[in-house]
Amino acid sequence: GNVQFGSHACGPSDFDVQTVEPRLYLRQQFHASSANLRLPDPVTVVKLNCTTVFIKNPDELLVFWDGWFFDAARIKP
């Protein structure tokens, strides 16, 4: 499937899903600390063609974008 963030299209992504220990994964993959990101342990990680998304819970994601981590929340109607 294709994913788009604003005007930036990621292109085709295979949505590779893994369950990981956040402290080690963030240190190895992003050279970052998980201390302030409030991720569950273990956390589900979805790899897209252009970024990585962490599933915090059914209504919240953590999105890595252009060197930053952003919280994303589902808008309830």
N, CA and C atoms as a LAMMPS dump frame, in Angstrom:
ITEM: TIMESTEP
0
ITEM: NUMBER OF ATOMS
231
ITEM: BOX BOUNDS ff ff ff
-5.0000000000000000e+02 5.0000000000000000e+02
-5.0000000000000000e+02 5.0000000000000000e+02
-5.0000000000000000e+02 5.0000000000000000e+02
ITEM: ATOMS id mol type element x y z
1 1 1 N 0.818 -1.184 0
2 1 2 C 0 0 0
3 1 3 C 0.862 1.247 0
4 2 1 N 0.257 2.352 -0.332
5 2 2 C 0.939 3.64 -0.334
6 2 3 C 0.558 4.446 0.9
7 3 1 N 1.53 5.181 1.439
8 3 2 C 1.321 6.022 2.615
9 3 3 C 1.726 7.436 2.238
10 4 1 N 0.982 8.412 2.761
11 4 2 C 1.306 9.81 2.492
12 4 3 C 1.184 10.606 3.777
13 5 1 N 2.174 11.466 4.056
14 5 2 C 2.152 12.389 5.186
15 5 3 C 2.122 13.785 4.599
16 6 1 N 0.996 14.479 4.73
17 6 2 C 0.868 15.778 4.11
18 6 3 C 1.057 15.65 2.616
19 7 1 N 1.998 16.395 2.059
20 7 2 C 2.245 16.333 0.625
21 7 3 C 3.363 15.357 0.27
22 8 1 N 3.956 14.707 1.282
23 8 2 C 5.066 13.781 1.033
24 8 3 C 4.556 12.351 0.91
25 9 1 N 4.72 11.771 -0.261
26 9 2 C 4.304 10.383 -0.479
27 9 3 C 5.476 9.457 -0.175
28 10 1 N 5.215 8.441 0.631
29 10 2 C 6.26 7.471 0.991
30 10 3 C 6.53 6.479 -0.126
31 11 1 N 5.571 6.311 -1.006
32 11 2 C 5.721 5.274 -2.011
33 11 3 C 5.258 3.94 -1.455
34 12 1 N 5.383 2.89 -2.234
35 12 2 C 4.916 1.576 -1.797
36 12 3 C 5.638 1.111 -0.53
37 13 1 N 4.88 0.626 0.446
38 13 2 C 5.436 0.115 1.694
39 13 3 C 4.908 -1.286 1.927
40 14 1 N 5.747 -2.119 2.518
41 14 2 C 5.288 -3.486 2.78
42 14 3 C 4.721 -3.65 4.191
43 15 1 N 4.772 -2.609 5.02
44 15 2 C 4.194 -2.625 6.364
45 15 3 C 4.759 -3.77 7.204
46 16 1 N 6.083 -3.925 7.185
47 16 2 C 6.751 -4.938 7.988
48 16 3 C 6.517 -4.629 9.465
49 17 1 N 5.976 -5.588 10.211
50 17 2 C 5.618 -5.391 11.614
51 17 3 C 6.516 -6.251 12.496
52 18 1 N 7.026 -5.644 13.58
53 18 2 C 7.814 -6.366 14.569
54 18 3 C 7.379 -5.934 15.963
55 19 1 N 7.591 -6.8 16.929
56 19 2 C 7.407 -6.447 18.329
57 19 3 C 8.798 -6.426 18.943
58 20 1 N 9.163 -5.281 19.554
59 20 2 C 10.528 -5.094 20.031
60 20 3 C 10.552 -4.504 21.432
61 21 1 N 11.724 -4.577 22.044
62 21 2 C 11.968 -3.914 23.327
63 21 3 C 12.396 -2.495 22.977
64 22 1 N 11.617 -1.473 23.365
65 22 2 C 11.868 -0.114 22.865
66 22 3 C 13.231 0.465 23.215
67 23 1 N 13.726 0.219 24.42
68 23 2 C 14.998 0.817 24.827
69 23 3 C 16.125 0.374 23.897
70 24 1 N 16.232 -0.93 23.657
71 24 2 C 17.294 -1.447 22.791
72 24 3 C 17.075 -1.068 21.326
73 25 1 N 15.845 -1.181 20.849
74 25 2 C 15.536 -0.897 19.442
75 25 3 C 15.843 0.554 19.093
76 26 1 N 15.407 1.477 19.944
77 26 2 C 15.664 2.897 19.66
78 26 3 C 17.151 3.215 19.714
79 27 1 N 17.862 2.601 20.631
80 27 2 C 19.302 2.84 20.708
81 27 3 C 19.997 2.304 19.461
82 28 1 N 19.641 1.099 19.027
83 28 2 C 20.298 0.483 17.874
84 28 3 C 19.899 1.13 16.548
85 29 1 N 18.618 1.4 16.347
86 29 2 C 18.132 1.882 15.054
87 29 3 C 18.184 3.4 14.887
88 30 1 N 18.022 4.14 15.986
89 30 2 C 17.9 5.597 15.881
90 30 3 C 18.932 6.347 16.715
91 31 1 N 19.765 5.628 17.476
92 31 2 C 20.73 6.251 18.388
93 31 3 C 20.008 7.249 19.288
94 32 1 N 18.84 6.812 19.792
95 32 2 C 17.984 7.674 20.614
96 32 3 C 17.596 6.94 21.886
97 33 1 N 17.163 7.71 22.866
98 33 2 C 16.683 7.155 24.128
99 33 3 C 15.168 7.056 24.097
100 34 1 N 14.65 5.992 24.678
101 34 2 C 13.196 5.82 24.749
102 34 3 C 12.616 6.441 26.01
103 35 1 N 13.45 7.029 26.853
104 35 2 C 13.023 7.479 28.181
105 35 3 C 11.813 8.408 28.162
106 36 1 N 11.757 9.37 27.257
107 36 2 C 10.677 10.36 27.259
108 36 3 C 9.588 10.084 26.23
109 37 1 N 9.645 8.938 25.561
110 37 2 C 8.707 8.668 24.466
111 37 3 C 7.451 7.925 24.913
112 38 1 N 7.424 7.453 26.15
113 38 2 C 6.239 6.794 26.735
114 38 3 C 5.74 5.64 25.86
115 39 1 N 6.64 4.76 25.482
116 39 2 C 6.276 3.609 24.671
117 39 3 C 6.012 2.401 25.559
118 40 1 N 5.065 1.554 25.177
119 40 2 C 4.864 0.316 25.922
120 40 3 C 6.063 -0.613 25.709
121 41 1 N 6.238 -1.571 26.598
122 41 2 C 7.328 -2.534 26.466
123 41 3 C 6.756 -3.935 26.602
124 42 1 N 6.722 -4.7 25.528
125 42 2 C 7.269 -4.44 24.197
126 42 3 C 6.369 -3.495 23.399
127 43 1 N 6.907 -2.957 22.312
128 43 2 C 6.162 -2.06 21.445
129 43 3 C 6.1 -2.66 20.038
130 44 1 N 4.983 -2.424 19.351
131 44 2 C 4.841 -2.865 17.963
132 44 3 C 5.369 -1.762 17.054
133 45 1 N 6.255 -2.148 16.138
134 45 2 C 6.895 -1.223 15.208
135 45 3 C 6.463 -1.588 13.793
136 46 1 N 6.059 -0.574 13.014
137 46 2 C 5.679 -0.786 11.619
138 46 3 C 6.652 -0.004 10.75
139 47 1 N 7.374 -0.716 9.881
140 47 2 C 8.332 -0.071 8.98
141 47 3 C 7.627 0.29 7.682
142 48 1 N 7.697 1.56 7.323
143 48 2 C 7.178 2.046 6.055
144 48 3 C 8.371 2.348 5.151
145 49 1 N 8.126 2.614 3.905
146 49 2 C 9.198 2.912 2.965
147 49 3 C 9.983 4.149 3.382
148 50 1 N 9.328 5.141 3.992
149 50 2 C 9.992 6.407 4.295
150 50 3 C 10.149 6.698 5.778
151 51 1 N 9.615 5.852 6.655
152 51 2 C 9.692 6.144 8.076
153 51 3 C 9.354 4.91 8.897
154 52 1 N 9.334 5.081 10.203
155 52 2 C 8.967 4.031 11.153
156 52 3 C 7.877 4.57 12.055
157 53 1 N 6.887 3.719 12.339
158 53 2 C 5.769 4.094 13.198
159 53 3 C 5.723 3.118 14.373
160 54 1 N 5.575 3.646 15.577
161 54 2 C 5.456 2.851 16.792
162 54 3 C 4.006 2.928 17.26
163 55 1 N 3.389 1.788 17.554
164 55 2 C 2.001 1.771 18.016
165 55 3 C 1.992 1.821 19.541
166 56 1 N 1.6 2.987 20.089
167 56 2 C 1.546 3.154 21.535
168 56 3 C 0.329 2.443 22.12
169 57 1 N -0.802 2.601 21.453
170 57 2 C -2.057 1.946 21.824
171 57 3 C -2.986 2.092 20.62
172 58 1 N -4.2 1.536 20.664
173 58 2 C -5.065 1.596 19.473
174 58 3 C -5.384 3.012 18.971
175 59 1 N -5.216 4.024 19.824
176 59 2 C -5.553 5.393 19.424
177 59 3 C -4.353 6.33 19.304
178 60 1 N -3.142 5.841 19.569
179 60 2 C -1.965 6.706 19.532
180 60 3 C -0.795 6.028 18.847
181 61 1 N -0.103 6.809 18.013
182 61 2 C 1.104 6.354 17.339
183 61 3 C 2.244 7.309 17.678
184 62 1 N 3.459 6.815 17.522
185 62 2 C 4.645 7.655 17.564
186 62 3 C 5.279 7.511 16.188
187 63 1 N 5.456 8.638 15.484
188 63 2 C 5.955 8.622 14.116
189 63 3 C 7.336 9.265 14.089
190 64 1 N 8.306 8.578 13.496
191 64 2 C 9.63 9.153 13.293
192 64 3 C 9.619 9.854 11.942
193 65 1 N 9.939 11.142 11.936
194 65 2 C 9.883 11.898 10.694
195 65 3 C 10.987 12.938 10.654
196 66 1 N 11.865 12.829 9.674
197 66 2 C 12.909 13.821 9.423
198 66 3 C 13.75 14.103 10.674
199 67 1 N 14.09 13.037 11.418
200 67 2 C 14.938 13.189 12.597
201 67 3 C 14.202 13.49 13.883
202 68 1 N 12.891 13.573 13.847
203 68 2 C 12.08 13.9 15.023
204 68 3 C 11.071 12.787 15.276
205 69 1 N 10.617 12.688 16.525
206 69 2 C 9.532 11.782 16.888
207 69 3 C 8.291 12.615 17.172
208 70 1 N 7.17 12.245 16.541
209 70 2 C 5.91 12.971 16.708
210 70 3 C 4.839 12.027 17.237
211 71 1 N 4.059 12.515 18.218
212 71 2 C 2.89 11.785 18.68
213 71 3 C 1.74 12.053 17.715
214 72 1 N 0.997 11.021 17.392
215 72 2 C -0.183 11.166 16.546
216 72 3 C -1.342 10.489 17.261
217 73 1 N -2.471 11.182 17.342
218 73 2 C -3.642 10.649 18.037
219 73 3 C -4.823 10.558 17.082
220 74 1 N -5.604 9.493 17.243
221 74 2 C -6.817 9.313 16.444
222 74 3 C -7.81 10.391 16.834
223 75 1 N -8.41 11.018 15.831
224 75 2 C -9.45 12.026 16.085
225 75 3 C -10.77 11.301 16.141
226 76 1 N -11.433 11.424 17.266
227 76 2 C -12.714 10.731 17.438
228 76 3 C -13.845 11.638 16.939
229 77 1 N -14.756 11.079 16.159
230 77 2 C -15.868 11.894 15.638
231 77 3 C -16.824 12.33 16.735
